[in-house]
Amino acid sequence: MIGAGERTRDRRRGLAAPVLLTLVVALSGCGVGASGAKRPRGPDRQRFDVSRARAVHPAPGQRRLGLTDPATQIDFSVVLRLPGHVRLQRFLNGLRDPRSKSFRHYITPTQFGARFGISNADLRALTEALGRDGVAVIRRYPQRTALEVRAPAQVVNRLFGISLTDYVDSHGHRYHAPQNTPTVPAGLRSVVSGVAGLDSEPSFRPADVPVNGLTPHEAAVAYDLAPLGAMGIQGQGQKIAVVSLDSFNPSDLAAFKSQFGLTGPAPQVIPIAGGAGGPGGMQQEVDLDLDVLTSIAPQAQILDYEAPNGGPVTWGQIVDRIVADHQADIVSDSWGICEFAPRTRSEYQRDEQSIAAADAAGVSIFAASGDSGAYDCTEKGNNPTDLRLSVEYPASSAGVVAVGGTSLSVGQDGSYLKENGWEDVLSRAGSGGGLSALFARPSWQSAPGVQNRFSNGMRQLPDVSAAADVASPWPVVAQGQLGSAGGTSAAAPFWAASMVLVRQFAAQQNAGRLGFVAPMLYAIASSPQPAPPFHDITAGGNLFYQATPGWDFVTGLGSPDVNNLAQDVVAYLQQHPQH
């Protein structure tokens, strides 16, 4: 049985085995699935060997209020098994392999659910069984990765053998969490592997550093966006999704556009679970995301998926919604959590199955790698004395593009001078990077510098990078004031917006879809190109690792020369057409 929905104060140890579904298969339960077939051992067998103690609540600075009112409506996720997980693993591997019939053959969310999820009959039976137990299904996804459900606390307690309890944290935020590990009822285990979202304590944090900054013109010159702009490529007709765990004031974005003479469509806000509830304490993060996206691709339609930070909403739920909506295949995410932060296996499984469905659909998620260098657990909201080498999730997932940070120097005209790996010893800030404790290094993560003296077979971060140092920040308008901010929260939307322009250029050249771009970026970096698509950054560090020639743990493959990269992407796509 898989326990879910609790916070643990234990720390993670253990390893994972090959590629993207490192977590998904291992967490999909024990023994026999819905089909009655035992999972195979061998190369396709995934491992996630991690010990979890029961959640310890309250944590320091938090206070127990008492048992949750039995009538309180609780929203949470039922994590579904993927009975076709072995075939899914082969399919995802084939997406990267030019010799495979499935190479770059992306599928829709509905196709994903039909091929790899539980059957229609099992889904109907599960919905009926939950209904009999007093659990209402409030949202389904065509991917069949999870069900979003709602039930009174007394039903949740009875069904999963837990005692939901209310707490208040040091900031006055109320939340609920189970006092013990939830247990999936025996009658549901053939199709349900766990539950997520029963612990509503806010956990994800933004990766921004409040600090004039890189104007849209300077960024366009420094990173060679200007030639695309001269061709009229500014994101027209393109859509880009952004994950937001707070909200923004439209007048702030309007002021930003006015300040820099930008035009373009207003963001379309798509609320999840009621949305973020209006601008709050982390609104500068949302402002920064939107302002950077607007700086780079001003004419693109931004789809702002807003959800509360904490509560029943999981990160995977947001991704599932983006994939199910099937509007945007480039996503910017500036929120994350240290891999050693207390999370249950079901919570990771919830997220990883969503990432797998996004990958199969050809969606690229650009995730900030964090702002505490090689010590991600010391970042905001965590323990500043936790000096274990650690990296950030979801950037550490093999199904996303992890974006690190640099310190950029430009000339008076904005021209590129040099970049160093970003680190600030005094403030203990720097580009997130290092080795995952959970995910194996995917086969596509291969380029000069990747295999090095630190390599241990696990996923290596970051993949790419861009300006993030507070010494080379990005302008942002927040609460009516023009200021600036740094951090990988700026680098991630920069990369996402840049790839929107690359996608637009590729479409003009009839080169085909980009798909999940990480394998392509590494392939391009591994082959001689007419003009360098990446700035190879060889100086600086991230408080532990140092930047080196080729790929490194500070800057990944480097920062982009976007025009050169666009030309190389078109050449790659024409050489490897989608089947």
Sequence and secondary structure as in RCSB ss.txt:
>XXXX:A:sequence
MIGAGERTRDRRRGLAAPVLLTLVVALSGCGVGASGAKRPRGPDRQRFDVSRARAVHPAPGQRRLGLTDPATQID
FSVVLRLPGHVRLQRFLNGLRDPRSKSFRHYITPTQFGARFGISNADLRALTEALGRDGVAVIRRYPQRTALEVR
APAQVVNRLFGISLTDYVDSHGHRYHAPQNTPTVPAGLRSVVSGVAGLDSEPSFRPADVPVNGLTPHEAAVAYDL
APLGAMGIQGQGQKIAVVSLDSFNPSDLAAFKSQFGLTGPAPQVIPIAGGAGGPGGMQQEVDLDLDVLTSIAPQA
QILDYEAPNGGPVTWGQIVDRIVADHQADIVSDSWGICEFAPRTRSEYQRDEQSIAAADAAGVSIFAASGDSGAY
DCTEKGNNPTDLRLSVEYPASSAGVVAVGGTSLSVGQDGSYLKENGWEDVLSRAGSGGGLSALFARPSWQSAPGV
QNRFSNGMRQLPDVSAAADVASPWPVVAQGQLGSAGGTSAAAPFWAASMVLVRQFAAQQNAGRLGFVAPMLYAIA
SSPQPAPPFHDITAGGNLFYQATPGWDFVTGLGSPDVNNLAQDVVAYLQQHPQH
>XXXX:A:secstr
    S    S     B SSTTHHHHHTS SSB TTS B   STT   B         S TT EEEEE  TT EEE
EEEEE  TTHHHHHHHHHHHH TTSTTTT    HHHHHHHHS  HHHHHHHHHHHHHTT EEEEE TT SEEEEE
EEHHHHHHHHT  EEEEE TTS EEEEESS     GGGTTTEEEEE        EE  EE     HHHHHHHTT 
HHHHHTT S TT EEEEEESS   HHHHHHHHHHHT      EEEESTT S SS TTHHHHHHHHHHHHHH TTS
EEEEEE  SSTT  HHHHHHHHHHHTS SEEEE EEEETTS   HHHHHHHHHHHHHHHHTT EEEEE  SBTTB
GGGSTTS TT  S B EETTTSTTSEEEEEEEEEE TTS EEEEEE EETTTTEE   EEEEEEE  TT  STTS
S TT  SEEEE SEEEE STTS EEEEETTEEEEEESHHHHHHHHHHHHHHHHHHHHHTT     S HHHHHHHH
TS  SS SEE   SBBSSSSB  SSSBTTTBT EE HHHHHHHHHHHHHHS   
